Each structure stands twice: as structure tokens, then as C-alpha cells.
């Protein structure tokens, strides 16, 4: 990791640490590896994800910030924008849409917002997207069940 990259990552860590948040925590998994981060999203109030703690991996590539990071749910979640296995659809993370000025805090905020407001236009998980569009009550019931089963702290 070069000094410019290290400076950028440390600045982003500082910015994230200043955000007093009830919606997430984030930071490198270890001081020895600043490219591998752990993000924990807390299910927003009045959503089917309320009370859940969702673990995500945020991986910065060696070319960060000139190449986009990857963000993936580790915790199973029933959501239109998350595939089984955890891949999440955030358009700004696509190589052709990524801009080096994008901040990790922005990416995390988008993920938090997706829990409260799934994006129909970026839906990638067929069953959840279909239920979300045609039977919101059943979608919310299923998402709540998954939250209870997979994301409730013990």
C-alpha cells in the first residue's frame, strides 16, 4: 500500500469514527490489514429489519480509491437488492460508475438506506423483488422472519 492510499484510508477511518451512529459501525478487521473491513448495519426502526444486526465485508482493492471496493452481506438477509451469498447491488460500486472521490461513508450510508428503502430499479434477487412489488405484507413478514432467524443478536 502506498503512502497516498494509506493517508486516504486513515482519513476515511477518522471520518467514519466521528459519525455517532445508531445505524452502523465500520472499520478495518485488524490494524495489520487496512483493506479488509467489517461493517455492521443495525436494522432501521419501523422496517422488517428492525432489531437485526447485519454483518458485511467491505474489501478495498489494492488500487483503492481508483478502483471500487466490494461490499457483501455476510449475514443472510431477504432483500430485493441482495443476492443469496450476500452480493449487494449498489450501482456506484460498478467499475464503470465508480469515481475516486466517492467515500466509504457514502457507500455505507447507501447500504443503510437500502434496508429502509429497497430499490426496485436495482432489484437483483427475484423472489424478494417479486414479493416486494406484488405483496408488500408478505415481503415484510418474510424479511422479518429472516431477520429474527439470522440477524438477531444472541
N, C-alpha and C positions, 0 to 999 in steps of 0.2 A: 504494500500500500504506500503510495507516495504522500508527501507532506501536504499537498493541496487537498487530496482526498481525506486524509486524516483530520485536517483542520475543518473541512466541511462536515464530516460526520460528528466531530466533537461539538460543533456549533449546533447541529440539529439535536444532539442529545441534550444540550443545555436548554434549547428552546422547548423541547418536549418536557423536560423536568420542571420548567416554570409553569406549565399548564396544570393548574389544580383541577383535576378531572374526576368526576364520578362516572365517566363513561369509558375510560380505558387507562391502562398502564402500558408502557413500552420501553424497551431498552435492549442493549446487547445481552446475549445469554451469558457472556463472560467478558472480562476485561481483556482477555488474550485474543479475542476474535470479535472485532467491532463490525464485521459484515453479517453476522448471524444474530438476528433479533427475535425476541419473544414479545408478542403483543397480546394483551388480554382485554377483550371487549366485554363490558357489562351491559346486559340486555336492557334497553331503554324502557322506562316506565310506560305503562299502558300499551305495550306491544306483546305479542306472543312470546317474545324472548326475555321478558322482564324476569329478573331473578337469576338469569343464566350468566355464567362466566365462560366466554368463548376464547379458547387459546388459538393463536395464529402464529405462523412463522413468517417473518419478513426477512428476506435474503437480499443483501446488497451485492451486486456483481462486482468483480474486480474493477470494472470500468465505471463504477458509480462516481459521479452523478451523470455521466454521459450516456449511460445505459440504464434502463429502468430496473428497479428492484422487482422481486416477485413477492406476492402476498398470498398466503394459503391458510385456510382453516385447518387446524389440527382436530378441533372438536367437531363432531358430527353435528350438522345443522340442516334443517329442512327450510330451504330458502330458494326463491327463483333465480337468484344471481350467484348461487354456489353449487358447483357440481359435487356428486359423491367423490370423495377423495380430497375435497377441500379447495379446488381451484375456484377463484372468485373472479367475476367479470367487473373490472374497473377499466374502462376504455383508456384513461390516461396512462395506464401501465403497459399498453401495447407499444412495441418498438416504434411504430410509425407515428404515434401520438405523443410519445414521451418528450419532455423538454427538461434540460438540466436544471432549470430554475425551479422545478417542482420540488416541494419539500415533503419529507416523511410525515410531518404533522398533517399535511393536507391529505395524504393518502389514508392515514389512519382515520381522519375525520370523515372521509368519504365512506369508509367501511362502517363506521359507527352509524352514519346516516342511512346506509343501506339496511341496517337492522330495523330502523324505524320506518323507512320508506323504500321498499323494494322497487327496483326499476324494471318496469315491464318491457321497455325497449332494449334493455341489456340482459333480459332473462336468458339463461343458458341451461337451466335444469327443467326439463319438460314437465314432469309430474307436478312439481311445486308451482311452476309458472301457469300451468293449466288450471290448477285449483285456485290460485290467486286471482285469475281472471274471471272464472265462472262460478266459484262458490267460496267467497271470502270467509264465511264462518267455518267451513270445513278446513280450509287452508290454515286459519288461525288455530283451530283445535289441534291439527296435526303438528304444526310448528311448536305449540305449547307442550305437547306430549314429548317431542324430541328434545326440547329444552329441559324438561323435567328429567328425562332419561339420560341425556348425555352432558348437559351443561350445568346441572345443579351442583353447587359445591357441597362436599360431604362434611 
